[in-house]
Amino acid sequence: MSSVNMNILMAARNAILNQNNALQDIAKNVGVTGLDRVPAAKKPQGSENFSDQLTSALHEVNKLQATAEEEMNAYQMGESNDVAAVMLAKHKASLGFESTLQVRNKLLSAYKDIMNMQV
């Protein structure tokens, strides 16, 4: 692989890592409106429950997949010629989906373990 390709890959990797860090900072500092429809600003800090966090994560993964689909369609229609942006969006969506799948698997495993406990 040429040094130009490696530089592009490293720049893309660093951009993803920086965006991930920025999203984590935002998630820590900004509340999310939950299923109970109470604005996050009115909730005491740290009171966001598990279902709210899970719903928020699923919505974020859905947005990533929709963005990847839009990028891919724009590229296929000739509206965009940035292959790197398309591949980056698809990779983000793929990582989000795989992460969600792993969380689901862990939750199912924990549920099965709890259900098999003797009381």
N, C-alpha and C positions, 0 to 999 in steps of 0.2 A: 504494500500500500504506500502511496507516495506521501510525502510530508504534508502536502496541501490537504489531502483527504484526511489525514490524521488531525491536522489543525482544525478542520471543519467539524470533525466528529467530537473533538475535545471541547470546542466552543459550544456545540449543541448540548453536550453532556453538562457543561458548566451552566448553561442557560436553564436546563431542566432542574438542576440542583438548586440554583438560585430561586427559581420560581417555586419549587417545593418548599424551600425555607420561608419564602415570603408568604405562601399560603398557610403554613403552619403558624407563623406569627399572627396573621390575620385571624385565624381560627381561635387562637388563644385570647386575642384582644377584643374580638367582636362576637356578640351573642347571636344566636340563630333563633328565629321564631319557630316554636315547636308545634306539635300537634294540637296542643291546648289553646292555640291562637293568642297566647299572652305575649306581648312584645318582649323581646329579650332585654330591653333597657329596664323594664319593670321587675325582672327576675333578680333575686339575689345572686351574686356571683357564685359560680360553682353549682347551681341548682339544675343545670340542664341534665335531663335524665337520658337514659340509654336509648330509648326509642327516638328521642329528638336527634341525638347524635347519629344514629343509624339512618334515619330518614334524610338528614342533611348529607351524609356520605353518599347515599344512593342517588340523591338529586345531583350531586357533583359528578358522579360517574356518568349519569345520564347526559349531563351537559357536555362532558368530554366526548362521549360517543356521538352526540349530535354535531359537535364542532368538527370532529374527524370526518363525519359523513358530508358536511357542507364543504370542507376543504377538498375532499376527494371529488365531489361533484363539480366544484368550480374548476379543478384541474382537468377533469374529463371533458368539460364543456369548452375548454380553452380560455376560460376567464382568468386563470392564474397559470403561471409557468414555474412556480416555486415548489419543486419536488420535495425539497428538504422540509418545508412547512407541512406538506401533506403527510410525509412519513413521520414527522415529529408528532403531529396531531393523532395519527393512527397509533403510534407507540404509546402515547399518554393514555389514550382510551383503552388500549390493550392492558396496560399496567393497572389501570383503575379497575377494570373488569376482573383481572386475575386476583387482585387484592380482595375485592368483594367476594369472589368465589372462595378464597382461602378463609376469610372471616366466616362465611356461611358454613363451611365445612367444620371449622372449630366450634361454632355454636351448636351445630347438630351433634357433634361428638360429645360436647358438654351436656347437652340435653339428654342424650342416650345414657351417659354415665349417671346422671342424676336420677333418671327413671329406673335404672337398674339397681339403685342403692336399696339395701335392706333397711326397713324402719323398725 
